[in-house]
Amino acid sequence: MSKVQVSTSINEETIEFLCEPEQTLLDVLRENLGKTGTKEGCATGDCGACSVLLNGRLVCSCLVLAVECQDAEVTTIEGIATDQGLHPIQQKFLEHAALQCGICTPGYIIATKALLEKIPNPDEQTIRYWLAGNLCRCTGYDKIVRAVQDVATELASEVRDASPEAQ
């Protein structure tokens, strides 16, 4: 079978790659592009470890064909931190010890980013609902939920402090 050329944006960088038509986005990210932060947990879309944002939508990259990413915008865990340092989500996961082995952590961070972009100040039930597609075998979910609550509060405070009314 012949390879397909795909042009896409990954972490705000335009990238072109060749892939087999049946190759998943997860496989291309890890094997072709060296973006190994996105983890493979189950390869069936059940664990959330491979979560990425595709055009702003949370998806399991093991269930998306790489050819479907033509002209799309993909955000992986590598695109979360900045040159200035860790994203506040990453920092709160560290502060709350909401990670251990690290397999699920990238997926949780991506899912948290998707949640907070849609619902900036979620309650605990909403957080648990949004993160239900992610499985963790090490940490326990309470630390993760507390980290998300803390970062939501921090980001909301930053928005309030930056608003013209606060000036």
C-alpha positions in Angstrom: 0.0 0.0 0.0 1.3 3.5 -0.8 1.9 6.1 1.9 -0.1 9.2 2.2 1.4 12.7 2.7 -0.3 14.6 5.5 0.1 18.3 6.3 -1.0 19.4 9.7 -0.2 21.6 12.7 1.2 19.9 15.8 1.7 22.1 18.8 1.4 25.2 16.6 4.1 24.0 14.2 3.3 23.1 10.6 4.4 19.5 10.0 4.3 17.2 7.0 4.7 13.5 7.3 4.2 10.3 5.3 2.1 7.5 6.9 0.3 4.3 6.0 -3.5 4.9 5.5 -4.3 2.6 8.5 -1.7 4.2 10.8 -3.1 5.9 13.9 -2.3 9.4 15.0 -0.8 7.9 18.2 1.6 5.7 16.2 2.6 8.6 14.0 3.2 10.9 16.9 5.3 8.4 18.8 7.1 6.5 16.0 7.4 9.0 13.1 7.5 12.3 14.9 9.2 11.5 18.2 6.4 12.9 20.3 6.6 10.2 23.0 4.9 12.2 25.7 1.5 10.9 24.4 1.3 7.4 25.9 -0.3 4.2 24.7 -2.2 2.5 27.4 -4.8 0.3 25.8 -5.0 1.0 22.1 -8.8 0.7 22.3 -9.8 4.2 23.5 -10.7 3.0 27.0 -7.9 4.5 29.2 -7.3 8.1 27.9 -3.5 7.9 28.1 -3.2 8.9 24.5 -5.5 11.9 24.7 -4.7 14.9 22.5 -6.7 17.9 21.3 -7.7 17.7 17.6 -9.1 21.0 16.5 -9.7 21.8 20.1 -11.7 18.6 20.8 -10.5 16.0 23.2 -9.8 12.7 21.4 -8.0 9.4 21.9 -5.2 9.4 19.4 -5.3 5.6 19.2 -8.7 5.9 17.6 -7.9 8.6 15.1 -6.2 7.8 11.8 -3.3 10.0 11.1 -4.7 10.8 7.6 -7.7 12.4 9.3 -5.4 15.1 10.6 -4.9 16.7 7.2 -5.1 20.5 7.7 -6.0 20.0 11.4 -4.6 21.4 14.6 -3.2 18.8 17.0 -2.1 19.6 20.6 -0.1 17.0 22.5 1.4 17.1 26.0 4.6 18.5 24.5 2.6 21.6 23.4 1.3 22.4 26.9 4.4 23.8 28.6 6.0 27.1 27.3 9.5 28.4 27.2 8.7 30.2 30.5 8.0 26.8 32.2 5.3 24.4 33.1 1.7 25.1 32.3 -0.3 25.8 35.6 -2.1 22.5 35.1 1.3 20.6 35.0 2.5 22.6 38.1 -0.7 21.7 40.1 -0.4 18.0 39.2 3.1 18.1 40.7 2.1 20.1 43.8 -0.8 17.7 44.6 1.3 14.6 43.8 -1.4 13.8 41.3 0.9 11.5 39.3 3.1 8.5 39.9 4.1 6.2 37.1 3.3 8.8 34.4 1.4 6.7 31.9 -1.9 8.4 32.5 -0.6 11.8 33.4 -0.3 13.3 29.8 -3.9 12.2 29.1 -5.2 13.7 32.3 -3.4 17.0 31.6 -4.8 17.2 28.1 -8.3 16.4 29.4 -8.0 19.0 32.1 -7.0 21.6 29.5 -10.0 20.7 27.4 -12.3 20.9 30.4 -11.0 24.3 31.6 -11.2 25.8 28.2 -14.8 24.9 28.0 -15.8 25.2 31.7 -13.4 27.5 33.5 -14.8 26.9 37.0 -16.1 23.4 37.2 -17.5 21.8 40.3 -16.2 18.4 41.5 -19.0 16.4 39.8 -18.2 18.1 36.4 -14.4 17.4 36.9 -15.1 13.8 37.6 -17.4 13.5 34.6 -14.9 15.1 32.2 -12.0 12.9 33.5 -14.1 9.7 33.5 -12.5 8.7 30.2 -9.0 8.5 31.8 -7.9 5.7 34.0 -5.2 5.7 36.6 -3.8 2.6 38.4 -1.4 4.4 40.7 -2.4 7.7 42.1 -6.1 7.5 43.1 -8.5 10.0 41.6 -8.9 12.4 44.6 -5.4 13.9 44.1 -6.1 14.4 40.5 -9.5 16.1 41.2 -7.9 18.3 43.8 -5.2 19.4 41.4 -7.8 20.3 38.8 -9.9 22.2 41.3 -6.8 24.1 42.5 -5.7 25.1 38.9 -9.2 26.1 38.0 -9.3 28.4 41.0 -5.8 29.8 40.2 -6.6 30.4 36.5 -10.0 32.0 37.4 -8.2 34.3 39.8 -5.7 35.3 37.1 -8.5 36.2 34.7 -10.2 38.2 37.4 -7.0 40.1 38.3 -6.3 40.8 34.6 -9.8 42.1 33.8 -10.3 45.9 33.4 -12.8 45.9 36.3 -10.1 44.8 38.6 -7.8 47.6 37.6 
